[in-house]
Amino acid sequence: MSRLPFRSTTAHRRVLATTAALGLALLAAAPAAQAEGNVSAAAPITVSLTVTGPDGVLFDGDVSTDGHVVNPATGGAQLCDGTNNGANPSPGATPTGALDDAAAEHGFAWDGVWYPSFDDYLVTTIDGQSQTADDFWLISVNGTATPVGGCQFQLDAGDQVDFAWTPIG
């Protein structure tokens, strides 16, 4: 009779240890899936995207997009789904995500600098046009400059998204 409580306690400990190990494995797998782009975000939406460089329009068309891991030309893929920096409670499509989708689908590149403190990119280059000391890429939605970065601002279906070459000052 004295062995039964011991077995019961040992079995209980094994179940707890197995459950804890499984929980830790699942937690460890979530960031890896995120980094590989395997995280499912909100359903895709369609937005109109216009990219206007110093010499005219580089892209103008509809883009189906959602929140996802974006891939700038120099690497360093990051999640860009509107939840960045705690901006929104749930994932959704973003301006930088729309740019990334258009670039992948239509054969042009974009690049940017990732700022961990903002959990967002500063888009620096689109289709070979790089910002200068005097000009930068301004992101606007429906005619208004975004108040946060392009991975923090969430889009609605039908929005007009613009990346426009803009003089500083």
N, C-alpha and C positions, 0 to 999 in steps of 0.2 A: 504494500500500500504506500510506503514512503516514496517509491519510485514514480508513481503516477503524477504527483504534483511536479516533480522534477521534469518529467517528459513534457508535461503540459506547459511548463514555463519555458523549456527549451524550444518547443514547437512554436510557442507564441513569439519568442525572440527571433526565430528564423523567419516567420511570417513578416514581422516588423522590419527586419533587415532586408528581406527581399522587396517589400513594398517601398522602402526608402531608396534602395538601389534603382528600382524601376523608375521612381519619381525623378531621381537625379539624372538618369539617362534621358528621360523625356525632356527635362529642362535643358540639358546640354544640347540636345538635337535641335531645339527651336531656333537658337541663333544661327546654327550652321545652315538650316533650311532657309532662313531669312537671307543670309549672305549669298546663297546660291540662287536666290530668286524663286524659291519654291513656296513662298508664302502667298496664300490666296488673299487678295484684297477685295475691295468692293467691285461690283460688276462694272465692266467697261462702259464708258459713255463716249459720245461723239462731240467734239469741240471743233471750232474753226481756228486754225493756227496760221498766223502770218509772221514771217521772219523778214525784216527789212534791214539790209546792210547799208553801208555807205554809198554803194552804187546802185541801189534799188532792191526790189523784192527777190529774196533768195528762195522762199517757199511760201506758198499760199494754197491751203486746202484743208479739207476735213480730216481729222485724225481720231481714230478710236483709241482710247487710252484708259488706264486705270492706275491706281497706286501700285508701284512695283520697284524693284531694284533697278536703278538706272546705271548706264555704262558709259562714262565719258571716254574720250579718245585716249587719254593717257592712263586709263585704268582707275582703280580705286572705287569699284562699284559700291553704291550705298542705297539703302532703302529710302524711297522718296514717295511717301503716301499720305502726306498731310498730317500724320501724327508726329512728325519730326518736331523736336523741342517742345513736345506737349501742346502743339498748336490746336489740335482737334482730338476728340476722344476716339474716333474710329477712322479707319483708312478710307481714302478716296483718291480720285484723279487729281493731278497737280500740273502746273505749267511746265515744270522741268520734265515730268513724266511724259507729257504730250510732245515736247521737243525731242526727247529720247526716242519715242515711238516713231515720230516722223522721220528722224535721222536714220533709224534702222530700216524703215520701210522704203525710203526714197533715196538712200545712198549718199547722204552727206554726214559729216561728223560734227560733233560739238565737244567742247571741253570746259572744264571749270575747276575751281579750287574748292576743296572741301574744308569747311570750317567746323571742327568738332564742337566748339562752344555754341554755335548756332544750329548744329545738326543739319546743315544745309550747304548747298553749293553757291558760289558766285560764278555764274556762267561767264567765261572769259573769251571763248572762241566759238563761232558758228560758221561752218562751211569755209574755213580758212581765214575768216575775218576776226582778228584778235583785237581785244580792247587796247586802247592806248592811254597815255597820260591825259589825253583830252576827250576821249570818247569811251562809252561803255554800252553794254547790252541792258536796256531797260525792259523789265517785264511788266506788262499791263494786262488787265482782264476787263473786258467790256469798257475800254477807254480810260480806266483808272489804274495808276501804278499800284502794284501790290504792296501792302503795308508790311509784309513779311517775305521771306525767301520763297523761291519757286518750288521747294519741297514741303513747305509749310502751308501754303495757300491751297485750299481745296476748290475744285471747279465743279460747276453744274453742267449738265447736258445743254448744249447749244451755246455755251460761252464763247466769246471771241477772245482768243489769247494772242498777244503780240509780244514778240521779242524785237525791239527796235534799237538800231544803232543811234545813240543819243549823245550829244555833246555834254560834257561835264560843266555845270555852272550855269 
